[in-house]
Amino acid sequence: MTSPATDLRTELARVVEEVPGVAFLAPGIRRRLRSLTGASTPDGPTPDISGITVSGPLPDGSRTIGIRLVCRADRRVLDTARAVREAVDAHLGGTCAESPDRVVVTVTGAV
């Protein structure tokens, strides 16, 4: 059984990865260390969610959702970041309309 925060992060990872121009979510420290040591990365049905953080809820019921991602080099970074934010806002609006969440998108690189 997973926590609601992990479920939300997994949902949002799928939404983000479907946006044109997104190469992948920025890897977390565990994945980076695994790649340095040559250890295999466990593959599974769920995406890597280390690039998504959920903070809150605040007293007003809102949350801050941070998304760190890497864009494709053939796309404009600003357009991709805006598209990601709009996709996440639309997804949250459909599931959590009562809380105005804040979405922060950070592009950490391009490939």
Secondary structure as a PSIPRED ss2 file (coil, helix, strand):
# PSIPRED VFORMAT (PSIPRED V4.0)

   1 M C   1.000  0.000  0.000
   2 T C   1.000  0.000  0.000
   3 S C   1.000  0.000  0.000
   4 P H   0.000  1.000  0.000
   5 A H   0.000  1.000  0.000
   6 T H   0.000  1.000  0.000
   7 D H   0.000  1.000  0.000
   8 L H   0.000  1.000  0.000
   9 R H   0.000  1.000  0.000
  10 T H   0.000  1.000  0.000
  11 E H   0.000  1.000  0.000
  12 L H   0.000  1.000  0.000
  13 A H   0.000  1.000  0.000
  14 R H   0.000  1.000  0.000
  15 V H   0.000  1.000  0.000
  16 V H   0.000  1.000  0.000
  17 E H   0.000  1.000  0.000
  18 E C   1.000  0.000  0.000
  19 V C   1.000  0.000  0.000
  20 P C   1.000  0.000  0.000
  21 G C   1.000  0.000  0.000
  22 V E   0.000  0.000  1.000
  23 A E   0.000  0.000  1.000
  24 F E   0.000  0.000  1.000
  25 L E   0.000  0.000  1.000
  26 A C   1.000  0.000  0.000
  27 P C   1.000  0.000  0.000
  28 G C   1.000  0.000  0.000
  29 I H   0.000  1.000  0.000
  30 R H   0.000  1.000  0.000
  31 R H   0.000  1.000  0.000
  32 R H   0.000  1.000  0.000
  33 L H   0.000  1.000  0.000
  34 R H   0.000  1.000  0.000
  35 S H   0.000  1.000  0.000
  36 L H   0.000  1.000  0.000
  37 T H   0.000  1.000  0.000
  38 G C   1.000  0.000  0.000
  39 A C   1.000  0.000  0.000
  40 S C   1.000  0.000  0.000
  41 T C   1.000  0.000  0.000
  42 P C   1.000  0.000  0.000
  43 D C   1.000  0.000  0.000
  44 G C   1.000  0.000  0.000
  45 P C   1.000  0.000  0.000
  46 T C   1.000  0.000  0.000
  47 P C   1.000  0.000  0.000
  48 D C   1.000  0.000  0.000
  49 I C   1.000  0.000  0.000
  50 S C   1.000  0.000  0.000
  51 G C   1.000  0.000  0.000
  52 I E   0.000  0.000  1.000
  53 T E   0.000  0.000  1.000
  54 V E   0.000  0.000  1.000
  55 S E   0.000  0.000  1.000
  56 G C   1.000  0.000  0.000
  57 P C   1.000  0.000  0.000
  58 L C   1.000  0.000  0.000
  59 P C   1.000  0.000  0.000
  60 D C   1.000  0.000  0.000
  61 G C   1.000  0.000  0.000
  62 S C   1.000  0.000  0.000
  63 R C   1.000  0.000  0.000
  64 T E   0.000  0.000  1.000
  65 I E   0.000  0.000  1.000
  66 G E   0.000  0.000  1.000
  67 I E   0.000  0.000  1.000
  68 R E   0.000  0.000  1.000
  69 L E   0.000  0.000  1.000
  70 V E   0.000  0.000  1.000
  71 C E   0.000  0.000  1.000
  72 R C   1.000  0.000  0.000
  73 A C   1.000  0.000  0.000
  74 D C   1.000  0.000  0.000
  75 R C   1.000  0.000  0.000
  76 R C   1.000  0.000  0.000
  77 V H   0.000  1.000  0.000
  78 L H   0.000  1.000  0.000
  79 D H   0.000  1.000  0.000
  80 T H   0.000  1.000  0.000
  81 A H   0.000  1.000  0.000
  82 R H   0.000  1.000  0.000
  83 A H   0.000  1.000  0.000
  84 V H   0.000  1.000  0.000
  85 R H   0.000  1.000  0.000
  86 E H   0.000  1.000  0.000
  87 A H   0.000  1.000  0.000
  88 V H   0.000  1.000  0.000
  89 D H   0.000  1.000  0.000
  90 A H   0.000  1.000  0.000
  91 H H   0.000  1.000  0.000
  92 L H   0.000  1.000  0.000
  93 G H   0.000  1.000  0.000
  94 G H   0.000  1.000  0.000
  95 T H   0.000  1.000  0.000
  96 C C   1.000  0.000  0.000
  97 A C   1.000  0.000  0.000
  98 E C   1.000  0.000  0.000
  99 S C   1.000  0.000  0.000
 100 P C   1.000  0.000  0.000
 101 D C   1.000  0.000  0.000
 102 R E   0.000  0.000  1.000
 103 V E   0.000  0.000  1.000
 104 V E   0.000  0.000  1.000
 105 V E   0.000  0.000  1.000
 106 T E   0.000  0.000  1.000
 107 V E   0.000  0.000  1.000
 108 T E   0.000  0.000  1.000
 109 G E   0.000  0.000  1.000
 110 A E   0.000  0.000  1.000
 111 V C   1.000  0.000  0.000
